[in-house]
Amino acid sequence: MSERRLLLELQDVQAGFGSQQVLHGVSLRVYEGEIAAVLGLNGAGKSVTLKTIGGVVGVWAGHIRFAERDVTRLSAEERVALGLAHVPQGRQVFPDLTVEQNLRIGAYALRRRDRGRYAGVLDGVLQRFPVLSSRRDQPAGTLSGGEQAMLALGRALMSEPKLVLVDEASAGLAPIAVEKLFETLREVNRSGVTILMVEQNVTFTLKLADRAHIMQQGVIVYDGAVSALDQERVASLLGVGRLLGRHVAAAADSRREEPAPGPVAASANGKAKNATLPRKRAVAKPRSTATTKPRAGADAKTRATGSKRAVAAKRTSAKPKAATARKKASG
């Protein structure tokens, strides 16, 4: 098989917001036709990396090359025209616009470049996502979370991109919707579109991606083909426990056994087995050491029983005294 052509390259990219630096020298490569994933804990800089590639966040230092061009200083609109599309975190559809109007917005660059292609591209996207076709005149805000995820992806595909940046598309979705979304991403990739994704769902991602990049504190600290990852190191860098580490290992092993990604494994109850990166755990409240108060009814019953016993004790003690008094009187 011929070597894949380099499509995207970041060289020591630094970026942030205001005076707050988030990326401290990110370097990564994405090759044409592959699915690459960026994994890491919350706050590692994953989403900022995608925004920097897309032109939403400016580059402080370093370089970004896309499709053999230096795009470091190009605007987001210019990058879209070159074949780069972005599915943002939270999907961010326009809720008051219809499904078709949302898709039309995604075709802005296409309509400027070749207006005659718009109708054909729209038909292709609607065929790929039948649920959008049946709801094309429905406001996007009335769609379910899974349907909005499909709409956000379809909107990105309306520009006929070479590379799609997908930022946590599975967040907040039910397992069955996540499985459908990931299968759709696989189909999009098989059609020739390269994908760079950021995800918290480790197991699904490793079953889908060809290459993984692990990020910590604004730097890529480890990367490699999913089929050749050091599983223990990946589990350690992602902060997953022993149980989730086994899911990571199983996902990597499945890629070794199957060159092409297979269907997502499911547990006995039908829900997908997936390992998500750990979030902050809620601290359990300590149990109270105070003595439990008895119920009002039980307390009254106890008092009544105590009173009866006291009366009986007094009567018993009064009998010998009365006998002694009678003896004295008779004597």
C-alpha positions as CSV (number, residue, x, y, z in Angstrom):
1,M,0.0,0.0,0.0
2,S,1.3,3.4,-0.9
3,E,2.3,5.9,1.8
4,R,-0.5,8.3,2.7
5,R,0.1,12.0,2.0
6,L,0.5,14.4,4.9
7,L,-2.6,16.6,5.1
8,L,-2.3,18.5,8.4
9,E,0.8,19.4,10.4
10,L,1.2,21.5,13.6
11,Q,4.7,22.5,14.6
12,D,5.2,23.8,18.2
13,V,1.9,25.7,18.2
14,Q,1.3,28.0,21.1
15,A,-2.1,29.7,21.7
16,G,-4.5,30.9,24.4
17,F,-6.9,33.5,25.5
18,G,-5.8,37.0,26.6
19,S,-2.9,36.4,28.9
20,Q,-3.8,32.8,29.6
21,Q,-1.7,30.4,27.6
22,V,-3.3,27.0,26.9
23,L,-1.2,25.4,24.2
24,H,2.5,25.2,25.1
25,G,4.0,23.8,21.8
26,V,1.6,21.3,20.2
27,S,3.0,19.2,17.4
28,L,1.0,16.6,15.5
29,R,0.5,15.2,12.1
30,V,-2.7,13.9,10.4
31,Y,-2.4,11.9,7.2
32,E,-4.9,11.9,4.3
33,G,-7.7,9.4,4.7
34,E,-7.2,8.5,8.3
35,I,-9.2,9.1,11.5
36,A,-7.0,10.7,14.1
37,A,-8.0,11.3,17.7
38,V,-6.8,13.7,20.5
39,L,-7.5,12.3,23.9
40,G,-6.8,13.8,27.3
41,L,-8.3,14.9,30.6
42,N,-10.5,18.0,30.9
43,G,-8.4,21.2,30.6
44,A,-5.6,19.6,28.6
45,G,-6.2,21.9,25.6
46,K,-7.9,19.5,23.2
47,S,-10.8,21.8,22.1
48,V,-8.4,24.8,21.9
49,T,-6.2,22.8,19.6
50,L,-9.2,22.2,17.2
51,K,-10.2,25.9,17.4
52,T,-6.6,26.9,16.6
53,I,-6.6,24.6,13.5
54,G,-9.9,25.9,12.4
55,G,-8.9,29.6,12.8
56,V,-11.2,30.4,15.6
57,V,-8.3,31.0,18.1
58,G,-5.2,32.8,16.8
59,V,-1.7,31.2,16.9
60,W,0.8,32.9,19.2
61,A,3.8,31.0,17.9
62,G,4.5,28.0,15.7
63,H,3.0,27.0,12.3
64,I,0.0,25.2,10.9
65,R,0.2,23.6,7.5
66,F,-2.9,22.2,5.7
67,A,-3.0,20.7,2.2
68,E,0.6,21.8,1.6
69,R,-0.1,25.4,2.5
70,D,0.8,27.5,5.5
71,V,-2.5,28.5,7.0
72,T,-1.2,29.9,10.3
73,R,-2.4,33.5,9.5
74,L,-5.4,32.7,7.4
75,S,-8.9,33.4,8.6
76,A,-11.4,30.7,9.4
77,E,-13.4,31.5,6.2
78,E,-10.3,31.1,4.1
79,R,-9.5,27.7,5.7
80,V,-13.0,26.5,5.0
81,A,-12.5,27.4,1.4
82,L,-9.4,25.3,1.3
83,G,-11.3,22.2,2.5
84,L,-11.3,22.4,6.3
85,A,-14.6,22.1,8.3
86,H,-15.4,22.2,12.0
87,V,-18.1,20.4,14.1
88,P,-17.9,22.5,17.3
89,Q,-18.3,21.3,20.8
90,G,-22.0,21.3,21.8
91,R,-23.0,21.1,18.1
92,Q,-24.1,24.7,18.1
93,V,-26.9,24.4,15.5
94,F,-29.1,27.5,14.8
95,P,-32.3,26.4,16.8
96,D,-34.7,28.8,15.2
97,L,-33.7,28.0,11.6
98,T,-34.9,24.9,9.8
99,V,-32.7,21.9,9.2
100,E,-32.3,22.9,5.5
101,Q,-31.4,26.4,6.4
102,N,-28.7,25.2,8.8
103,L,-27.3,23.0,6.0
104,R,-27.4,26.0,3.6
105,I,-25.3,28.0,6.0
106,G,-22.7,25.2,5.9
107,A,-22.6,25.5,2.1
108,Y,-21.6,29.2,2.2
109,A,-18.1,28.7,0.8
110,L,-19.4,26.1,-1.7
111,R,-22.1,28.5,-3.1
112,R,-19.5,31.2,-3.5
113,R,-17.1,28.9,-5.3
114,D,-19.6,27.0,-7.5
115,R,-23.3,27.8,-6.9
116,G,-24.4,25.1,-9.4
117,R,-23.1,22.3,-7.1
118,Y,-25.2,23.3,-4.1
119,A,-28.3,21.3,-5.0
120,G,-26.4,18.1,-5.7
121,V,-24.3,18.4,-2.5
122,L,-27.5,19.0,-0.5
123,D,-29.2,15.9,-1.9
124,G,-26.1,13.9,-1.1
125,V,-26.1,15.0,2.6
126,L,-29.8,14.4,2.9
127,Q,-29.4,10.9,1.5
128,R,-26.5,10.2,3.9
129,F,-28.7,11.4,6.8
130,P,-32.3,10.2,6.1
131,V,-33.5,11.6,9.5
132,L,-32.5,15.1,8.3
133,S,-34.4,14.6,5.0
134,S,-37.6,13.8,6.8
135,R,-37.2,16.9,9.0
136,R,-35.7,19.4,6.5
137,D,-38.5,22.0,7.2
138,Q,-38.4,21.5,11.0
139,P,-36.7,24.0,13.3
140,A,-33.3,22.6,14.4
141,G,-34.1,23.3,18.0
142,T,-36.8,20.7,18.1
143,L,-34.5,17.9,17.1
144,S,-33.2,15.3,19.6
145,G,-29.5,15.5,20.7
146,G,-28.5,12.7,18.3
147,E,-30.3,14.3,15.4
148,Q,-28.6,17.7,16.2
149,A,-25.3,15.9,16.2
150,M,-26.1,14.5,12.7
151,L,-27.1,18.0,11.6
152,A,-23.9,19.5,12.8
153,L,-21.9,16.9,10.9
154,G,-24.1,17.3,7.8
155,R,-23.6,21.1,7.9
156,A,-19.8,20.6,8.0
157,L,-20.0,18.2,5.0
158,M,-21.9,20.8,2.9
159,S,-18.6,22.5,2.2
160,E,-17.1,19.3,0.6
161,P,-14.2,19.3,3.1
162,K,-11.0,17.3,2.9
163,L,-10.6,17.4,6.7
164,V,-13.4,17.6,9.4
165,L,-12.6,18.6,12.9
166,V,-15.0,16.9,15.3
167,D,-15.1,18.2,18.9
168,E,-16.8,15.8,21.4
169,A,-19.7,15.1,19.2
170,S,-20.9,12.2,21.5
171,A,-21.2,14.4,24.6
172,G,-24.6,14.1,26.2
173,L,-25.9,11.4,23.8
174,A,-27.5,8.1,24.8
175,P,-25.3,5.0,24.1
176,I,-27.4,4.0,21.1
177,A,-27.1,7.5,19.6
178,V,-23.3,7.4,20.2
179,E,-23.0,4.1,18.4
180,K,-25.0,5.5,15.4
181,L,-22.9,8.7,15.3
182,F,-19.6,6.8,15.4
183,E,-20.8,4.5,12.6
184,T,-21.7,7.5,10.6
185,L,-18.2,9.0,11.1
186,R,-16.7,5.8,9.9
187,E,-18.9,5.9,6.7
188,V,-17.9,9.5,6.1
189,N,-14.2,8.6,6.5
190,R,-14.6,5.7,4.0
191,S,-16.0,8.1,1.5
192,G,-12.6,9.9,1.5
193,V,-12.9,12.5,4.2
194,T,-10.1,12.7,6.8
195,I,-11.3,13.2,10.4
196,L,-9.5,14.7,13.4
197,M,-11.6,14.2,16.5
198,V,-11.5,15.2,20.2
199,E,-13.4,12.8,22.5
200,Q,-14.0,11.8,26.1
201,N,-15.4,8.4,25.2
202,V,-12.1,6.4,25.1
203,T,-13.4,3.0,24.1
204,F,-15.5,4.1,21.1
205,T,-12.7,6.4,20.0
206,L,-10.0,3.7,20.0
207,K,-12.4,1.4,18.1
208,L,-12.8,4.1,15.5
209,A,-9.5,6.0,15.2
210,D,-6.4,4.9,13.3
211,R,-4.0,7.1,15.3
212,A,-4.3,8.5,18.8
213,H,-2.6,11.6,20.3
214,I,-2.5,11.9,24.1
215,M,-2.5,15.5,25.4
216,Q,-1.5,16.8,28.8
217,Q,-1.3,20.5,29.9
218,G,-1.2,21.9,26.3
219,V,1.3,19.4,24.9
220,I,1.1,16.1,23.0
221,V,3.0,13.7,25.3
222,Y,2.4,10.4,23.4
223,D,1.0,9.3,20.1
224,G,1.0,6.3,17.8
225,A,-1.1,3.9,15.7
226,V,-4.0,2.6,17.8
227,S,-3.1,-1.0,17.0
228,A,0.4,-0.5,18.5
229,L,-0.3,1.7,21.5
230,D,1.3,1.0,24.9
231,Q,-1.9,0.2,26.6
232,E,-0.6,0.6,30.2
233,R,0.9,3.9,29.3
234,V,-2.2,5.2,27.7
235,A,-4.4,4.2,30.7
236,S,-1.9,5.9,33.0
237,L,-1.8,9.1,31.0
238,L,-5.6,9.3,30.7
239,G,-6.0,8.6,34.4
240,V,-8.3,5.7,33.9
241,G,-8.6,2.9,36.5
242,R,-8.0,-0.8,36.2
243,L,-11.5,-1.6,34.9
244,L,-11.5,1.2,32.3
245,G,-7.9,0.3,31.5
246,R,-9.2,-3.2,30.4
247,H,-11.6,-1.5,28.0
248,V,-8.7,0.5,26.5
249,A,-6.8,-2.7,26.1
250,A,-9.7,-4.5,24.5
251,A,-10.3,-1.6,22.1
252,A,-6.6,-1.6,21.0
253,D,-6.6,-5.4,20.7
254,S,-9.7,-5.3,18.4
255,R,-7.8,-3.0,16.1
256,R,-4.9,-5.4,15.9
257,E,-7.2,-8.2,15.0
258,E,-9.3,-6.3,12.5
259,P,-7.6,-3.9,10.1
260,A,-11.0,-2.3,9.3
261,P,-13.0,-1.1,12.3
262,G,-15.9,-3.5,13.1
263,P,-19.2,-2.8,14.8
264,V,-19.2,-1.5,18.3
265,A,-19.3,-4.2,21.0
266,A,-22.3,-4.2,23.2
267,S,-22.9,-5.6,26.7
268,A,-25.6,-8.2,27.5
269,N,-28.2,-5.5,28.3
270,G,-27.7,-3.9,24.9
271,K,-25.9,-0.8,26.0
272,A,-22.5,-0.1,24.6
273,K,-19.5,-0.7,26.8
274,N,-17.5,2.5,26.8
275,A,-14.9,4.0,29.0
276,T,-15.1,7.8,29.4
277,L,-12.4,9.9,30.9
278,P,-12.7,10.5,34.7
279,R,-14.3,13.7,35.9
280,K,-14.3,15.1,39.4
281,R,-16.0,12.8,41.8
282,A,-18.6,14.0,44.3
283,V,-17.4,13.7,47.9
284,A,-19.6,11.5,49.9
285,K,-21.1,13.1,53.0
286,P,-20.1,11.5,56.3
287,R,-22.8,9.6,58.1
288,S,-24.2,11.3,61.2
289,T,-23.1,10.0,64.6
290,A,-26.1,11.5,66.5
291,T,-28.3,9.0,68.3
292,T,-31.5,8.4,66.5
293,K,-34.6,9.8,68.2
294,P,-37.4,7.3,68.9
295,R,-40.7,7.8,67.2
296,A,-43.4,9.7,69.1
297,G,-45.7,6.7,69.3
298,A,-42.9,4.3,70.5
299,D,-41.8,6.9,73.1
300,A,-45.4,7.2,74.6
301,K,-45.7,3.4,74.7
302,T,-42.4,3.1,76.6
303,R,-43.5,5.8,79.1
304,A,-46.8,4.0,79.7
305,T,-45.1,0.7,80.3
306,G,-42.6,2.3,82.7
307,S,-45.5,3.8,84.7
308,K,-47.3,0.5,85.1
309,R,-44.1,-1.2,86.4
310,A,-43.5,1.6,88.9
311,V,-47.1,1.3,90.3
312,A,-46.8,-2.5,90.6
313,A,-43.5,-2.1,92.4
314,K,-45.0,0.4,94.9
315,R,-47.9,-2.0,95.7
316,T,-45.5,-4.9,96.2
317,S,-43.4,-2.9,98.7
318,A,-46.5,-1.6,100.5
319,K,-47.8,-5.2,101.5
320,P,-45.1,-6.1,104.1
321,K,-45.4,-2.6,105.7
322,A,-49.2,-3.1,106.1
323,A,-48.8,-6.5,107.7
324,T,-46.2,-5.1,110.2
325,A,-48.6,-2.3,111.2
326,R,-51.5,-4.8,111.9
327,K,-49.2,-6.9,114.1
328,K,-48.3,-3.9,116.2
329,A,-51.9,-2.8,116.5
330,S,-53.0,-6.3,117.7
331,G,-50.1,-6.5,120.2
